[in-house]
Amino acid sequence: TKTEYVLSKQLLRSGTSIGANTEEAIGAQSTKDFLAKISIAYKEARETLYWLRLLNDSQIIAQEQYKDLSKDLDQILKILGKIQITLKRKLDRVNS
């Protein structure tokens, strides 16, 4: 259906953006630039979780698939969130 196509396309876009922004962060010019890219990756992961929930709520994907993917996304969010916290603290110490 058209709804399935639109939701799946959005999920694909935001999901692949997580990796693309993380890869850009690896090539960052500075810690501040790295943090900015990781922050974008975190936001994209949040968005991906949103699209995944819509796919689940629309019963377009199986419940088990939703559980597995959302568990993976939760782990990604925890990792990216921890990186952000650590870098913000580092930058605060440097700027103090």
Secondary structure, 3 states (H helix, E strand, C coil): CHHHHHHHHHHHHHHHHHHHHHHHHHCCCCHHHHHHHHHHHHHHHHHHHHHHHHHHHCCCCCHHHHHHHHHHHHHHHHHHHHHHHHHHHHHHHHHC
